[in-house]
Amino acid sequence: MNFRPHPCCVISLSDLHEEGKNAINAPMLPSGTDIHPEDTLLEENAERIMLDPTSRENLKFKDLLKVLIDWINSELEEDRIIVKDLEEDCYDGQVLQKLFEKLSGRKLNVAEVTQSEIGQKQKLQTVLEAVNELLRPHGWTIEWSVDSIHSKNLVAIVYLLVALAMHFQAPIRLPEHVSAKVVVVKKREGILQTALVSKELTSTTEMMMGRFERDAFDTLLDHAPDKLNVVKTSLITFVNKHLNKLNLEVTELESQFADGVYLILLMGLLENYFVPLYNFFLTPESFEQKVHNVAFAFELMQDGGLKKPKARPEDVVNLNLKSTLRVLYNLFTNYKNSD
């Protein structure tokens, strides 16, 4: 008697090999985390971030969501907008548009109602460009994007709302020390890799309120753009005086220093030494490589006797103008007379 296996039980050797390879290489997922089919359809080197279920049930996280929802509803009461769920009510850009317009007093040129995905993303693009243009010069790291908001990434939505609430000094008290665990799924060489990462959403009230402390750069950015251009021109002249020795030239401060390469080369020129190429990424591609470069440049500054920069490497990489100005101005005051 010949036994014929049921068709659904037949597995080719290649399938078995691939299954075994994935099982060996893929890190273990956190317990209770479900990866949905759409989360696995990633392009090579792409990543997706999902909220870990345990964080969704965290009481402090729930409290933060409630505070934000109540705040939005209070701000948009005249528009008769009622938000009940941040993921479902904020992803299409409509609520975020109305909230930003109310807080900033600025009218955005977007369609009022958009049903299609393309229309929603176009609206989000306009809203987030306006938000980022406002927040980035004041030291905010941009932790959100059109795709993350539209895909209902709750952590990205919360990051955005917390930033808006703090920037506009909302009359609310945000819960302190709220963090959320997220599952980061990346695809490398066709294999899904997962990691559990903790994201800090709020810190202490004192530190959060500290963002409102004004300084000379805040004043320049907000009220004296003509004088800001004078400062930028002086800094560009200073850095080019040295970078020209390597046939390099800077025209845009925030963008050309964002990957850290020019900062590292500049420090070598100012301190008169050659920085070995193996110490940094000459052509950085990823965010992590750029952060590594800027952090390394900060180390070189400290080795040269300068104080540790107040800016974070991530802020420079994220094209934060004020952070970049702080770093370069510190170099200018210490090396302005050097040849």
GUPATI-843353 format. One record per residue: residue number from 1; chain; x, y, z of N, C-alpha, C in turn. Coordinates in steps of 0.2 Angstrom, whole numbers. Atoms other than C-alpha are relative to their C-alpha. Layout:
BEGIN
PT	k	c	n.xx	n.yy	n.zz	ca.xx	ca.yy	ca.zz	c.xx	c.yy	c.zz
PT	NUM	A	X	Y	Z	X	Y	Z	X	Y	Z
...
//
This chain:
BEGIN
PT	k	c	n.xx	n.yy	n.zz	ca.xx	ca.yy	ca.zz	c.xx	c.yy	c.zz
PT	1	A	4	-6	0	0	0	0	4	6	0
PT	2	A	-4	-7	0	8	17	-5	-4	5	3
PT	3	A	3	-6	-4	5	32	6	2	6	-4
PT	4	A	-1	-6	4	2	48	-3	-2	6	5
PT	5	A	1	-5	-5	4	63	9	-5	5	-3
PT	6	A	5	-5	2	-10	76	8	3	6	-3
PT	7	A	-3	-6	3	-6	91	-3	2	5	4
PT	8	A	-2	-5	-4	-6	103	11	6	-2	5
PT	9	A	-6	2	-4	8	93	20	6	0	-4
PT	10	A	-6	1	4	20	93	6	4	7	0
PT	11	A	-5	-6	0	35	105	9	6	-2	-4
PT	12	A	-6	1	4	49	107	-3	6	1	5
PT	13	A	-6	-1	-4	67	106	3	2	7	1
PT	14	A	-2	-7	0	70	124	-2	-4	4	5
PT	15	A	4	-4	-4	55	130	8	2	-2	8
PT	16	A	-2	2	-6	61	120	23	6	3	2
PT	17	A	-6	-3	-2	78	127	22	-1	7	1
PT	18	A	2	-7	-1	71	145	21	-3	1	6
PT	19	A	3	-1	-7	60	142	36	5	-1	5
PT	20	A	-5	1	-5	74	135	46	5	6	0
PT	21	A	-5	-6	0	86	150	41	-4	5	3
PT	22	A	3	-5	-3	73	162	46	-1	-1	7
PT	23	A	1	2	-7	69	153	62	7	1	4
PT	24	A	-6	-1	-4	88	154	67	2	7	0
PT	25	A	-3	-6	1	92	171	61	-5	6	3
PT	26	A	5	-5	-3	76	181	67	0	0	7
PT	27	A	0	-1	-7	77	187	85	-7	-2	3
PT	28	A	7	2	-3	63	181	97	-4	7	1
PT	29	A	5	-6	-1	48	193	97	-2	0	7
PT	30	A	2	-1	-7	43	200	114	-7	-4	1
PT	31	A	6	4	-2	29	189	122	-6	4	-1
PT	32	A	6	-3	0	12	194	117	-1	5	-6
PT	33	A	0	-5	5	17	204	102	-2	-3	-7
PT	34	A	2	3	6	8	200	86	2	4	-6
PT	35	A	-3	-3	6	16	204	69	-6	-1	-5
PT	36	A	5	1	5	2	207	56	3	-1	-7
PT	37	A	-3	1	7	4	202	38	3	6	-3
PT	38	A	-3	-6	3	6	220	32	6	3	3
PT	39	A	-6	-2	-4	20	223	45	6	-4	-3
PT	40	A	-5	4	3	30	209	36	2	2	-7
PT	41	A	-1	-1	7	28	216	19	5	7	-1
PT	42	A	-5	-6	0	44	228	20	5	-1	-5
PT	43	A	-5	0	5	56	233	7	7	-1	4
PT	44	A	-6	2	-3	74	228	10	3	7	4
PT	45	A	-3	-5	-4	82	239	24	-6	5	3
PT	46	A	5	-5	-3	65	247	28	-2	-3	7
PT	47	A	2	2	-7	58	246	46	-7	3	1
PT	48	A	7	-2	-3	41	247	55	0	0	7
PT	49	A	0	0	-7	38	252	73	-7	-1	2
PT	50	A	7	2	-3	23	245	83	1	1	8
PT	51	A	0	-1	-8	18	249	101	-1	-7	3
PT	52	A	0	6	-3	21	234	112	-7	0	4
PT	53	A	6	0	-4	4	228	120	0	2	7
PT	54	A	-1	-1	-8	11	229	138	-1	8	1
PT	55	A	0	-7	-1	13	248	135	-7	3	0
PT	56	A	6	-3	1	-4	251	129	-4	-1	6
PT	57	A	4	1	-6	-11	244	146	3	4	6
PT	58	A	-4	-4	-5	2	255	156	-5	6	2
PT	59	A	4	-5	-3	-8	266	168	2	7	-2
PT	60	A	-3	-6	2	4	281	165	-1	2	-7
PT	61	A	1	-1	8	3	279	146	-7	2	-1
PT	62	A	7	-1	1	-16	278	147	-2	7	3
PT	63	A	1	-7	-3	-16	294	158	2	6	-5
PT	64	A	-3	-5	5	-5	303	145	-5	1	-6
PT	65	A	4	0	6	-17	298	131	-7	4	2
PT	66	A	6	-4	-2	-32	305	141	1	7	1
PT	67	A	-1	-7	-1	-24	321	145	1	4	-7
PT	68	A	-1	-3	6	-19	324	127	-7	0	-4
PT	69	A	7	0	3	-37	319	121	-4	6	3
PT	70	A	4	-5	-3	-45	331	133	2	7	-2
PT	71	A	-3	-6	2	-33	345	128	-3	2	-7
PT	72	A	2	-1	7	-37	343	110	-8	2	-1
PT	73	A	7	-1	0	-56	342	113	-2	7	3
PT	74	A	1	-6	-2	-55	358	123	2	6	-5
PT	75	A	-2	-5	5	-45	367	110	-5	1	-6
PT	76	A	4	0	6	-56	362	96	-8	0	1
PT	77	A	7	0	-2	-73	364	105	-4	4	-5
PT	78	A	4	-4	4	-78	378	94	-1	-3	-7
PT	79	A	0	4	7	-75	367	78	-5	-6	1
PT	80	A	5	6	-1	-87	354	86	4	-6	-2
PT	81	A	-4	6	1	-73	341	84	1	-3	7
PT	82	A	-1	4	-6	-73	327	97	4	-6	-2
PT	83	A	-5	5	1	-58	316	98	-1	-6	5
PT	84	A	1	5	-5	-61	299	106	6	-5	0
PT	85	A	-5	4	1	-46	289	99	5	3	-4
PT	86	A	-6	-3	4	-29	296	94	2	-3	-6
PT	87	A	-2	3	6	-25	283	82	-5	1	-6
PT	88	A	6	0	5	-42	283	73	-2	7	-2
PT	89	A	3	-7	1	-45	302	74	6	5	-3
PT	90	A	-5	-5	2	-28	309	70	4	-2	-6
PT	91	A	-4	3	5	-21	298	56	-1	4	-7
PT	92	A	1	-3	7	-29	307	41	2	8	0
PT	93	A	-2	-7	0	-23	325	46	-5	5	1
PT	94	A	5	-5	-1	-39	333	48	0	3	7
PT	95	A	-1	-3	-6	-38	335	67	6	4	1
PT	96	A	-6	-3	-1	-20	339	67	0	7	-4
PT	97	A	0	-7	4	-23	353	54	-4	5	4
PT	98	A	4	-5	-4	-37	361	65	4	2	6
PT	99	A	-4	-1	-6	-26	359	80	6	5	-1
PT	100	A	-6	-4	1	-11	367	73	-2	7	-2
PT	101	A	2	-6	2	-21	381	65	-3	4	6
PT	102	A	2	-3	-6	-29	385	82	5	2	4
PT	103	A	-5	-2	-4	-13	385	91	5	5	-3
PT	104	A	-5	-4	3	-2	394	79	-4	7	-3
PT	105	A	4	-5	3	-16	406	72	2	1	-7
PT	106	A	-2	0	7	-10	401	55	-5	-4	-4
PT	107	A	5	4	4	-22	395	41	5	-4	-5
PT	108	A	-3	4	4	-15	381	31	-4	-1	-7
PT	109	A	3	1	7	-18	379	12	-1	-7	-2
PT	110	A	1	8	1	-26	361	12	-7	0	-1
PT	111	A	7	2	1	-42	353	7	-3	-1	6
PT	112	A	3	1	-7	-55	353	21	-1	-7	1
PT	113	A	2	7	-1	-61	335	18	4	-4	-6
PT	114	A	-4	4	5	-50	322	10	-2	-8	2
PT	115	A	2	7	-1	-56	304	8	5	-5	-2
PT	116	A	-5	5	2	-43	296	-2	7	0	4
PT	117	A	-7	0	-4	-26	290	5	5	5	-3
PT	118	A	-4	-5	3	-17	301	-7	-1	7	2
PT	119	A	2	-6	-2	-27	316	-2	2	1	8
PT	120	A	-2	0	-8	-24	312	17	7	1	1
PT	121	A	-7	-1	-1	-6	310	15	3	7	-3
PT	122	A	-1	-6	2	-5	326	5	-1	5	5
PT	123	A	2	-4	-5	-14	335	19	5	-1	6
PT	124	A	-5	1	-5	-2	327	32	6	3	-2
PT	125	A	-7	-3	2	13	332	22	0	8	1
PT	126	A	1	-7	-1	7	350	22	0	2	8
PT	127	A	0	-1	-7	3	350	41	7	-1	3
PT	128	A	-6	2	-3	19	341	46	6	5	-2
PT	129	A	-5	-5	2	30	353	36	-1	6	4
PT	130	A	1	-6	-4	22	368	45	2	-1	7
PT	131	A	-2	2	-7	24	359	62	8	0	0
PT	132	A	-7	1	0	42	354	58	4	7	0
PT	133	A	-3	-6	1	47	371	52	-1	5	6
PT	134	A	1	-4	-6	40	379	68	4	-3	6
PT	135	A	-4	3	-5	48	366	80	7	-1	0
PT	136	A	-7	2	1	64	361	73	5	5	2
PT	137	A	-5	-5	-2	73	378	76	1	0	8
PT	138	A	1	0	-8	68	376	95	3	-6	3
PT	139	A	-4	6	-3	78	360	98	-4	-6	0
PT	140	A	4	6	0	64	347	94	3	-5	-5
PT	141	A	-1	6	5	69	330	87	-6	-2	-3
PT	142	A	6	2	4	57	325	74	-1	-7	0
PT	143	A	1	8	-1	50	308	79	-6	-2	-3
PT	144	A	6	2	4	36	308	67	1	1	-7
PT	145	A	-1	-1	8	33	307	48	-7	-1	-3
PT	146	A	7	1	3	18	306	36	-2	-7	0
PT	147	A	1	8	0	20	287	35	-2	-2	7
PT	148	A	1	3	-6	21	284	53	-7	3	3
PT	149	A	6	-3	-2	6	296	57	-6	-4	-4
PT	150	A	5	3	4	-5	289	43	-1	-8	1
PT	151	A	0	7	-2	-1	271	48	-2	-1	7
PT	152	A	2	0	-7	-8	275	65	5	-2	5
PT	153	A	-5	1	-5	8	274	74	-1	4	6
PT	154	A	2	-4	-5	2	279	91	6	4	4
PT	155	A	-6	-4	-3	20	283	98	1	6	-4
PT	156	A	-2	-6	4	23	295	84	-5	5	1
PT	157	A	5	-5	-1	6	303	86	1	3	7
PT	158	A	-1	-3	-7	9	305	105	6	5	0
PT	159	A	-6	-4	1	27	312	101	-2	7	-2
PT	160	A	2	-6	3	19	325	90	-4	4	4
PT	161	A	5	-4	-5	5	330	102	4	3	6
PT	162	A	-4	-2	-6	17	331	117	4	6	-2
PT	163	A	-4	-6	2	29	343	107	-4	6	-1
PT	164	A	5	-6	1	14	354	102	-2	3	6
PT	165	A	3	-3	-6	7	355	119	6	4	4
PT	166	A	-5	-3	-3	24	359	126	3	7	-3
PT	167	A	-2	-6	3	29	372	113	-5	6	1
PT	168	A	5	-5	0	13	381	114	-3	1	8
PT	169	A	1	-1	-7	13	380	133	-7	-1	2
PT	170	A	7	2	-1	-4	371	134	-1	0	8
PT	171	A	2	-1	-7	-13	374	151	-2	-7	3
PT	172	A	2	7	-2	-12	355	155	7	-2	4
PT	173	A	-6	3	-3	0	345	166	1	-7	-3
PT	174	A	-2	6	3	8	331	157	3	-5	5
PT	175	A	-2	5	-5	11	315	167	8	-1	-1
PT	176	A	-7	1	0	30	313	171	2	-7	-1
PT	177	A	-4	7	1	42	299	166	-5	-5	-4
PT	178	A	4	5	4	30	291	153	4	-3	-5
PT	179	A	-4	3	5	39	279	142	-5	-6	-3
PT	180	A	4	5	4	32	266	129	5	-5	-3
PT	181	A	-4	5	3	40	250	123	-3	-1	-7
PT	182	A	2	1	7	40	248	104	4	-6	-3
PT	183	A	-4	6	4	44	233	93	2	3	-7
PT	184	A	-3	-2	6	55	238	79	2	-6	-5
PT	185	A	-1	5	5	54	227	64	4	3	-6
PT	186	A	-4	-3	5	68	229	51	1	-6	-5
PT	187	A	-1	5	5	71	219	35	7	0	-2
PT	188	A	-7	0	2	89	214	32	2	-6	-4
PT	189	A	-1	6	5	94	203	17	-6	-5	0
PT	190	A	6	4	1	76	197	16	-2	-3	7
PT	191	A	2	3	-7	75	192	35	-2	6	4
PT	192	A	3	-5	-4	64	201	47	4	0	7
PT	193	A	-4	-1	-7	74	207	63	-4	4	4
PT	194	A	4	-4	-4	65	213	78	4	2	6
PT	195	A	-3	-2	-7	70	222	94	-5	4	4
PT	196	A	4	-3	-5	61	229	109	4	6	2
PT	197	A	-3	-7	-2	65	248	112	-4	4	4
PT	198	A	3	-4	-5	60	259	126	0	8	-3
PT	199	A	0	-7	2	54	277	120	-2	4	6
PT	200	A	2	-4	-5	54	291	132	-5	6	-3
PT	201	A	5	-5	3	38	302	129	0	6	4
PT	202	A	-1	-6	-4	39	314	144	5	-1	5
PT	203	A	-5	0	-5	52	318	157	-3	3	6
PT	204	A	3	-3	-6	50	328	173	-3	7	-3
PT	205	A	3	-7	1	40	344	173	5	5	-1
PT	206	A	-5	-6	0	55	355	176	4	-1	-6
PT	207	A	-3	1	6	64	347	161	-4	2	-6
PT	208	A	5	-2	5	49	349	150	-1	7	-1
PT	209	A	1	-7	0	46	367	155	7	3	-2
PT	210	A	-7	-3	1	65	370	153	1	2	-8
PT	211	A	0	-2	7	62	370	134	-2	7	-1
PT	212	A	2	-7	1	54	387	136	5	5	2
PT	213	A	-5	-5	-2	69	395	143	3	3	-7
PT	214	A	-2	-3	6	74	408	130	7	2	0
PT	215	A	-6	-2	0	91	412	124	1	5	-6
PT	216	A	-2	-4	6	100	423	111	-2	-3	-7
PT	217	A	2	4	7	97	410	97	-7	0	-1
PT	218	A	7	0	1	79	409	101	-3	7	-2
PT	219	A	2	-7	2	77	428	100	2	1	-8
PT	220	A	-2	-1	7	87	428	83	-5	-4	-4
PT	221	A	4	4	4	76	414	76	-7	3	-1
PT	222	A	7	-2	0	60	421	81	-1	8	-2
PT	223	A	1	-7	1	62	440	80	5	4	-4
PT	224	A	-5	-4	3	78	445	71	3	-4	-6
PT	225	A	-3	4	5	80	435	55	5	3	-4
PT	226	A	-5	-3	4	90	448	47	7	0	4
PT	227	A	-6	1	-4	103	447	62	2	-7	0
PT	228	A	-2	8	0	102	428	61	4	-1	-6
PT	229	A	-4	1	6	108	429	43	7	3	1
PT	230	A	-7	-3	-2	123	440	49	4	-5	3
PT	231	A	-4	5	-4	128	427	61	1	-6	-4
PT	232	A	-2	6	4	126	413	49	5	1	-5
PT	233	A	-5	-2	5	136	422	36	7	0	3
PT	234	A	-6	0	-4	150	425	49	3	-7	1
PT	235	A	-2	7	-1	150	406	53	2	-3	-6
PT	236	A	-2	3	6	150	401	35	7	3	-2
PT	237	A	-7	-3	2	165	413	32	6	-4	4
PT	238	A	-5	3	-4	174	405	47	1	-7	-2
PT	239	A	-1	7	2	171	387	42	4	-1	-6
PT	240	A	-3	0	7	176	390	24	7	2	0
PT	241	A	-7	-2	-1	192	398	29	4	-6	1
PT	242	A	-4	6	-1	198	381	35	-2	-5	-5
PT	243	A	2	6	5	188	369	24	2	1	-7
PT	244	A	-3	-2	6	194	378	9	7	-4	-1
PT	245	A	-7	3	0	211	370	13	-1	-7	-3
PT	246	A	1	7	3	203	353	8	-4	1	-6
PT	247	A	4	-1	6	194	361	-7	-7	-2	1
PT	248	A	7	1	-2	177	360	2	-3	7	2
PT	249	A	3	-7	-1	165	374	4	-7	-1	3
PT	250	A	7	1	-3	149	376	14	-4	6	-2
PT	251	A	5	-5	1	134	386	9	-6	0	4
PT	252	A	6	1	-4	120	379	20	3	-4	7
PT	253	A	-3	2	-7	125	377	39	-4	-6	2
PT	254	A	3	6	-4	111	365	45	0	-6	-4
PT	255	A	0	6	4	111	353	30	7	-3	-1
PT	256	A	-7	2	2	130	352	26	4	-3	6
PT	257	A	-3	3	-6	135	348	44	-4	-6	3
PT	258	A	4	5	-4	121	336	48	3	-7	0
PT	259	A	-3	7	0	131	320	43	6	-1	4
PT	260	A	-5	0	-4	145	325	54	7	0	-3
PT	261	A	-7	1	3	159	323	41	4	7	0
PT	262	A	-4	-7	0	163	342	39	2	2	7
PT	263	A	-2	-2	-7	163	344	58	6	-4	2
PT	264	A	-6	4	-2	176	330	60	6	3	-4
PT	265	A	-6	-3	4	187	337	46	1	7	2
PT	266	A	-2	-7	-3	185	355	53	4	-1	6
PT	267	A	-4	1	-6	191	349	70	7	-2	-1
PT	268	A	-7	2	2	206	341	62	4	6	-2
PT	269	A	-3	-6	3	210	357	53	2	5	5
PT	270	A	-1	-5	-5	208	368	68	5	-2	5
PT	271	A	-4	2	-5	218	357	79	7	-3	-3
PT	272	A	-6	2	4	231	353	65	2	-7	1
PT	273	A	-2	7	1	230	334	64	-5	-3	-5
PT	274	A	3	4	5	224	321	52	-5	-5	4
PT	275	A	5	5	-4	208	311	58	0	-6	-5
PT	276	A	0	6	4	210	293	52	-7	-2	-2
PT	277	A	7	1	3	196	288	40	-4	-6	3
PT	278	A	3	5	-3	193	272	50	-4	2	6
PT	279	A	4	-2	-7	186	282	65	-7	3	-2
PT	280	A	7	-2	1	171	288	56	-2	-2	-7
PT	281	A	2	2	6	160	286	41	0	6	-5
PT	282	A	-2	-5	5	166	296	26	-6	2	-4
PT	283	A	7	-1	4	149	294	16	-5	-4	4
PT	284	A	5	3	-4	137	290	30	-7	-1	-4
PT	285	A	6	1	3	120	283	24	-6	0	5
PT	286	A	5	1	-5	110	278	39	0	6	5
PT	287	A	0	-4	-5	104	289	53	5	-1	6
PT	288	A	-5	2	-5	115	279	65	7	2	-1
PT	289	A	-6	-2	2	130	282	55	2	8	1
PT	290	A	0	-7	-1	127	301	55	1	2	7
PT	291	A	0	-1	-7	124	301	74	7	-2	2
PT	292	A	-7	2	-2	141	292	76	5	5	-2
PT	293	A	-5	-5	2	150	305	66	0	6	4
PT	294	A	0	-7	-4	143	320	75	2	-1	8
PT	295	A	-3	2	-7	146	311	92	7	0	1
PT	296	A	-8	0	0	164	308	87	3	7	-1
PT	297	A	-2	-7	1	166	326	82	0	4	7
PT	298	A	1	-3	-6	159	331	99	6	-2	5
PT	299	A	-6	2	-4	173	320	107	6	3	-2
PT	300	A	-6	-3	2	186	328	97	0	7	3
PT	301	A	1	-7	-3	180	345	103	2	0	7
PT	302	A	-1	1	-7	181	339	121	8	-1	1
PT	303	A	-8	2	-1	199	332	118	4	7	-2
PT	304	A	-3	-7	2	203	350	111	-1	5	6
PT	305	A	1	-4	-6	198	357	128	-6	4	0
PT	306	A	6	-3	0	181	363	123	-5	-3	5
PT	307	A	5	3	-4	166	360	134	-5	-4	-4
PT	308	A	4	5	4	154	346	129	-6	4	-2
PT	309	A	6	-4	3	141	354	117	-6	-2	3
PT	310	A	7	1	-3	124	357	124	-5	-4	-5
PT	311	A	5	4	5	116	350	108	1	-7	0
PT	312	A	-1	7	1	113	332	105	2	-2	-7
PT	313	A	-2	2	7	121	323	90	-7	-1	-4
PT	314	A	6	1	4	103	318	85	-3	6	-2
PT	315	A	3	-6	2	97	336	85	4	3	-7
PT	316	A	-4	-3	5	112	341	73	-2	-4	-7
PT	317	A	1	4	5	108	326	62	-7	1	-3
PT	318	A	7	-2	1	89	331	62	-1	7	-3
PT	319	A	0	-7	3	94	348	54	-3	5	4
PT	320	A	3	-5	-5	90	357	70	5	6	-1
PT	321	A	-4	-6	2	97	375	65	3	2	7
PT	322	A	-3	-3	-6	99	381	83	5	-4	3
PT	323	A	-5	4	-3	109	366	89	6	0	-4
PT	324	A	-6	-1	4	120	367	74	4	7	1
PT	325	A	-3	-7	-2	123	386	77	4	0	6
PT	326	A	-3	1	-7	127	382	95	7	-3	-1
PT	327	A	-6	3	1	140	370	90	6	4	-4
PT	328	A	-4	-4	5	148	381	76	2	6	4
PT	329	A	-1	-6	-4	147	396	87	6	-1	5
PT	330	A	-5	2	-5	157	387	101	7	0	-4
PT	331	A	-6	1	3	170	383	88	3	7	-2
PT	332	A	-2	-7	3	171	401	81	3	4	6
PT	333	A	-2	-4	-6	173	409	99	7	-3	2
PT	334	A	-7	3	-2	188	397	102	5	0	-5
PT	335	A	-5	1	6	196	396	85	0	6	-5
PT	336	A	1	-5	5	192	413	77	6	3	-2
PT	337	A	-7	-3	2	210	419	77	5	-5	-2
PT	338	A	-5	5	2	218	403	72	0	0	-8
PT	339	A	-1	0	7	225	401	54	-1	-7	-3
//
